[in-house]
Each structure stands twice: as C-alpha cells, then as structure tokens.
Amino acid sequence: MIEIKKYKLDNGLRLVVHQDKTTPLAAVNVLYNVGSKDEDEQKTGFAHLFEHLMFGGSKNIPSYDNPLQNVGGDNNAWTSNDLTNYYLTLPASNLETGLWLESDRMLELNFSQESLDVQKKVVIEEFKQRYLNQPYGDIPLLLRPLVYKVHPYKWPTIGADVKHIEDATLDEVKSFFYSHYAPNNAILTVTGNIDPDDVFEKVKKWFGDIPSRDVVKRNLPLEPKQTKMRELVAERDVPSDTLQLVFHMCSRTDKEYHATDLLSDVLSNGTSARIYQRLVKEQKLFTDIHAYVSGDIEKGLFTFAGNVSDDVNIYDAEKAIWEEIKIIKETLVSDYELQKVKNKIESSMLFSEINFLNKAMTLAQFELLGKAEDINYEVDKYNKVTAEEIQACAKSLFEQSNCSKLYYLSKEKKEKGC
C-alpha cells in the first residue's frame, strides 16, 4: 500500500506527496495535462517542442540545469499524445531548489526569438534523425493517419510535418504556453525522504502566487467506428520486411482495459508467450514479433508488429497472425497461462514501486486518470479479470473491419526476389 497525502492550492495546482524513508533523495514531478492531442492540426509538434523549451531558461532563472546540478540533482522530461511530464531528482535536503526551479518555469518562460530558434533546430534535427533518416523511423508517420481519420491521435508527438516546427512563431509558442501550462492544468508529485506537511508549506511558498490561467477547454472530435480494412504498402531501404496490424481498442479508463492489456500479454509478454513461441521459434516466420496496447487516455490502439524472416513472404506471415487471432477468439486461455501473465504484471508493478522516482511519475498519472489512490487497487483489477473476459475482448477487437495494416517492404529483399 502506497500511502499518500493530497493537497490543492487556491490556484488549482494539485499536489500529491508520498514519504519514502528508504532513500536520502527526493523526486519532484510536474505533469501538465497537455499533449499532442491538444495541438492545431496545422501546427503540430508544439507539446514536444515545449519539452525542450522548458529547459531553455525561465523568467527569473536564465539556466535551469546549472542550479540543479550544483545541488546534486538530475532531470529529464517526456511527451505523449495525452500529457507532458517533467521530473527531477536531488538530495531531499535540497528539495526547495527543485521547487524553486519548477515554479519559475510554470510562472513564465524566458521567451525570446533566440531561445526559440535554438530549440527549433534541436527538434528539427531530432525529427530528421529519428523519423526521416533512420530505418523504420517513418512508421508512425505512416500508420497514425491510416488508423485515425478525425481524432488528433492521427499524428505522432514529434508532429505531422517538420515544417510545422520550422514555421512556428514566437507569438504562437507564447499562446500555446499560456493556454496550457498553468497551475490549474498541472499535477505536482513529490516523493522521497520528505515530510508531507513540510512539502505542502514549501509548495505554497513557491507555487501559491502563480496565477491560474484560462486553459483551453478540450473538445476533441470522436473517431468514427472503422467499418472496413485499411491497407498501406511502403517500400524503403531497410534490411527486412515489417508487418503491422493495428486495431482500435478501448481507452485507459474503460472497464475492459485490464482484460485487453492481459490479452496482449498472453499473446506477447516475453519469449514464452504464444506468438513468439509459435511464429518465431517454431514456424520461424518472424525474427521478432510483439503485441501491445497503447494505453492512451482516449480510445487507443492494439498493435501486432513483427519483422518478417528473410525467406518468408509477408502475406504468409500475416496469415499466421490471423491464425493465432482465431485461436484466442475460439479457445479460452488456460488457468495456468492467465495466472502466469497476472503474476508478471504484479511483480512488475511491485518492482516499479520500489523506485521513488517511478512512484512520483505513476502517482501523477493515476491522479490525472482519476485518483492517485487508485494505484493501490491496480493489481486487484488485473487479478479479477477472467478468461471469458479476455476471450470477449479478443472477439470484439480482432475483426477484419477494425484492422489497419501496414506492409513495410524491403527494396533490397524485393530486388533479390525473396
């Protein structure tokens, strides 16, 4: 049981605190309820751009990294479709330095054309290296607009087009900041060797005077139900063919999420799981293959992704996946197989809770989903899932009309006549 204390400041900032006396350190995590789904379709990549801009100096602190490093701290951040997360760790005795730094950049960034130009170059280079100039890198750029036609999940967090970042103006960036980065749109979690009530007083000191802002009200379009198979073929200079089958699934907060997550684990959690054993080890159709859920706050995706063996036709490889789908739709998962994946999830969650930084990030996400306290009941939700519920999920998800598939073909393999 993770014991927490929760507070809320007058400006709307939510604070979640967990004391962990097993470490001399503390973690400060700031989750902003803004992700790539909150962007304009013609100006994508802004949430990820801010992941970089937030380290470029704030109103009263020209350098974020130097003060933190001087007190033995470290930091990083990540962006998703749904949120942007910033975190730091430092000796617990220096906690106030972390709160000072985070509060100042929540108040206001050091907006300048020079800072924007520097970070735009960094992001543009990342876009080119990771998505345009890396083998298989453009798969998200191809898949998302194939799978989503209306919902803003149809572009990856890096953005739909590098030109959107190239053309971003200082006024547009400022507008995005003041519309989303605010105490009333953030969750602050503090974990480690700290006293919860002392943390609350320090947070009030540093964050209490930051004004709440008029956060843009979310009004996301609903993705229409997919009614027929979608298919895309791409040829690239890559060493082997890759196949992806993608199905629309429930959201992270829907009641069938845990059964769907377990369904993916039965199929693909580790080398002893079904599709690895049968399609990689036994039939040697793939060199590797995975099945996984996106876990998005909005309705997400269930994906099969595999690299096809050199001497195998991609259509034969796909047929084998559909055979495995047929089996799990028609036959109940055994008690042994179900208990095995439940045990893996339980051990994985318990192991992750040992780390004070993991707890800070996870508590923030559970608070965003509903209540931070729900973290203590997550294992129970998985343990209550039945084989019948997993089968029902498989039958509901794995319809041809709910599938989008990408054949990502190797030019080299084609030229060899394989």
N, C-alpha and C positions, 0 to 999 in steps of 0.2 A: 504494500500500500504506500503510494507516494503522498505524503502529507503536504498540503499547500495552504497558503493564505492568499486571499484575493482582496484587492482594493480598487477603487475607482476615483480618479481625480475629478475635480469640478469641470475641467476642460474636456472630459470624456476619455482620457487615457486609462486603459485597463492595465492593471499591474497584477502579476502572478508571481508569488515568491515561494521557493522551496529551500529549506535548510538542509545541507548535506555536510556533516562534520567530518566526513572521511577524507576530505581534501583541504589543502590550505588555500585553494583557488576559488574564484567566483566567475560565473558567466553572466553576461548581460546580452539579452537577445531582444531585438526590436523587429517585430513583424508588422509590415504595412499591408493593409488589405487592398493591395493593388497589384495586378499582374498584366500580362499581355492581353488578357480578355477585355481590359478597360481602355484599350487604345482605339484611336480612329483607324479605320481600315486603310486610309491613305497616308497614315503617319504611324506605322508600326515600329516596334523595337524600342519605344520610349522607356518602358519599365526596366528593360535590361540596360539601356543607356544610363539610367539613374543609378543602377547598381555600381557603375563606375563614377558617375558624377559625385555621388555621396562621399567619395574618398578624396575629392579634389579641394577640400577646404570649405569651412562654413563661415558664417557671418563674423564671428569673433576669434576663430581659430584657423589660421592660414594652412596649417598642416595637421591632418588627422593622425597620421602614423607616428610622427616623432614623439608627441607627449605619451602615447600609449606604449611605445617601445621603451621609453625612459623609465617606466614603472614596471617593466617586465611583462607587458601584455602582447597579445596577438589578436588578429581579426580577419574576417572574411565576410562574404555575402553570396547569396544565390537568388535567382529569379525563376518563377514558374508562370504558367498560364494564370494562376489564381492569386499569387502573392509575391512579395519581395521580402527577403529575410536577411537581416544584418546581425552579426554576432561578434562578440569579443570575449576573451578570457584574460584574466590577470590575477595577481595575488589578491586575496579577499581584503587585505588591509588597504589596498589601493582602489577599492571599488568606486570611490567617488570620482576618480579620474575618468573611469568609463562612463559614468552617468553624465558627467560634465560634457564629454565629447559627443555622446549621443543626443543630449538635449540641445546642444548648439546647432547641430545639423538638422534636427527636427524643426528648430526655430526658423532657420533660413540658411541656404547655401550661399557660398561666395560666387554668385552668378557673374560671370564675365565671359566675353567672347573668347578670350584666350583659353580659359579653362574648358569651355565647351569644345573648342577646336581640338584641343589635346585629347579629350576623351572620345570625341567622334572618331579620330584617327585610330585610337586603340580598338574601338568597337568595330569599325570598318575592317581593320586588319583581322580581327577575330572572326568576323563573318566570312571573309575570304578564305582564311586558313582552315576553319572548321567545317564550313558548309560548301564552299565552292572549289577548293583546291585539295581536298582530302578524299581519298577513296570512300565511297558510300556516303559522303558528307551531306549530299543534297537530298537524301531520302526524306527527311522531314519536310523539306520544301515541296516535294512532290506529293507526299502522302496526305498531308493535312488538308489542302484544298480539294483533294479527291474525296476524302471522308466527310468533311464538313462543307456545306454549301452556304450556310447562313450564319451560324454561330461563330464568334471571334476566336474560337479554338482553331480556326482554319489557317492560322499562321503560327509558326514556332516563336518562342520567346525572343530569339535574335531578331525577328522581324520577317516580313514577307519579301522585302526587297531592300538591298543595301542602299538604294537611292533614297529611301525614306530617312535613313540616318544622315546621309550626305546632305540632304536638303533641310534638315532640322534647324530652325532658327532659335535664337536666344529667347525671344518672346514666347514661342511655342513651348519651349522647355520650362520656362518660368510658370506658364499657365498650367502645365501638367503637374508641376510640383505643388502649387498652391491648391490644386483641385483634389489631390490625393494624399500628400504627405502631411499629416496632421495628427495631433494627439487623439482626436476623436475618430481616427481611422487607423489606430495602431494598438498593438498589444506588446507590453514590455514584460519580459520574464527575467527574473534574477534567481540564480541557483548557486549553491556552493556553501562555504563556511561563513554564513552571514546570519544576522538576526532579522527576522521578517519585519518587525515593527521599526527597527532602525533603518532598514531599507526603505520602508514607506516614508519615513521622515526625510530621508535623503532624496528620494524621488520627488516628493512635494517641493523640496528646496530647488531642484534643478529643472523640473518639468512643469511645476504648478503654474508658472506665469506665462507659459506658451499658450497663445490664444487658440481656441478651436476654430475650425475653418468650414467653409461651405463645401463639403465634399460632394463631388458629382454623384447624383443618385443613379445607381446601376439599373439599367433597363435593357438587359441582354435579349436578343432575339432567340426564340426557341428553334432548335434544329428540327426540321420536319422528319418524320419517320422515313427511313430509307426503304424503298419498295422494290428495288432491283439491284442485282450485282453490278458493281462498278469495277472497271479494269483499266490499268495503265501499264504500258510497256516502255521501258527506258533502256537504252544501250550506253554503256560507259566503259572507259578504260580501267577496268577493275579485274582482279585475278579470278573471280568466280561469280556465278550467278547467285543472286539473293532473292528470296521469295518472302513477301509479307502478306498475310491475310489479316484484315482488321475488321472488327465487329463493334457496333455501338453497344454500350452497356450502361448500367445504372450510375448514379453519382455516388460520391464517397459517403454521403449521409443517408442514402436509401437503405431500407432494411435488408435488401438482398445483397448488399455489398460484400459482407463477410463470406457468404456462400460462394460468390463469384471469385473472390480472392483465393479461397481454398480450391476452387475448381482449377485455377491457373497453377496452383502448387501441386495438385495431383498430377497434372499433365507435365509439369516442367520444373519443379523445385529440386535441383540437384541432378547428379548423374544417375541416380537410382530411379528417377521419375520416368513416367511412361514414354513420352515421346523421345527422350534421349536414349533410353534403353532400346526401343524398337526401331526408331528411324535413324539413329546414329550408330549404335553398337551392333545391332542385329542386321538391319537391312542396308546400312551404310549409304543411305540416300542423301544424308546431310553430314557435313563436317561438324556443325553445331546447330542447335535449334532451341528456341525459347518460346514460352507462352507467358504473358504477363499483363497485368491490368495497370491502367494509368493512375487510378486513384484520384481523379480530378474532383473538385467541388461541384462542378456542373456534370452533366452526363458525359461519361468518358469512353475509353476505348479498351477493348480486349484484343491483344495482338499476338499472332504467331509470326515469328521471324526466324528464318534459317538460311544458312549458307549451303548451297547445293553442292554435292560432291562433283568432281570434275567430269566423271564419266556418266553422269546421270542427267536425263532430260528433266527440265524444270516442271513439265506437266506431270511426269510420273511422281516427282517429289510432292507436288501439290495433292495429287490423288491420295497419296499415303496419309497426308494430314487429314483429309476428309474421312478416310477410313477410321482414324483414331477418334475423330469427332463423332462418327456414327456409333462407335463402341461406347463412348462415355454417355451418349444420349440414350442408348438402349439398355445399358447394364449398370446397376448400382455399384458405386465404389465400395470396395470391401471395408470391413471394420478396421482391419489392420492398416490398410492404405490411408484411410481417413485419419486414424489416430496418429499415424506417423507424421502427416503434414501438420496436424494440430500441435503435436509436440515440438516440431521445428519452429512454428510460429511463437509458441510460448517461450521457448528457450531464447529465441532471437529477441523478443521483446524484453525479457528479463535481463539479458546481457546488455542491451542498449541502455537500459535504465541504470546501469552501474555508472555510466559516464555522466557527470554533472552537466556538461555542455549539451549532450544528446537530450537530457531531460528538459533543459531550457527551451530548445527548439521544439520538442514534441509537445510540451505543455502549451506553448504559444499556438501551435496548430490545432490542438484539441479545443482551446478556448475560442479560436476562430470558427471551428465547426459547430460549437455549441457551448460546452463547458469543459474547462481544463480538468475537472474532477473525473470526467468520463474515461481518462486514461487508465484508471484503476479497474474498469469493467471491460476493457477491450478483449482480454484473453477469454473472459467468460462468454462474450459474444461469439467468438470463434468456436469455443468448445460446445456451444449449443447447436451448432449447425449439423444437420443430419445428411445422410447420403441421399435421401429423397430430395432435399432442398438443392443439393449440388446437381443432381440429375435434372431437376426442373429448370435451373439456371442454364444448363447446357442446352436443353431443348428450346428455351426461349431465345438464347443468344445466337446459337450456331445455325442460323438459317442462311441459305444462299442469298436471299433478298436483302439480308442485313450485312453482307460482306463487301468490302472493297479490297481488291488485291493489286499488288504491285509486283510485276516481273522486272527485276533489275538485272539486266543481262550483261554478261562479259563479252565485249567485242572480240577479245583475244580467243575466247572459247568458241565463239561463233565462227571465227576465221579458220580455226582448226577443224571445224566440222563436228564438234562434240555436241 
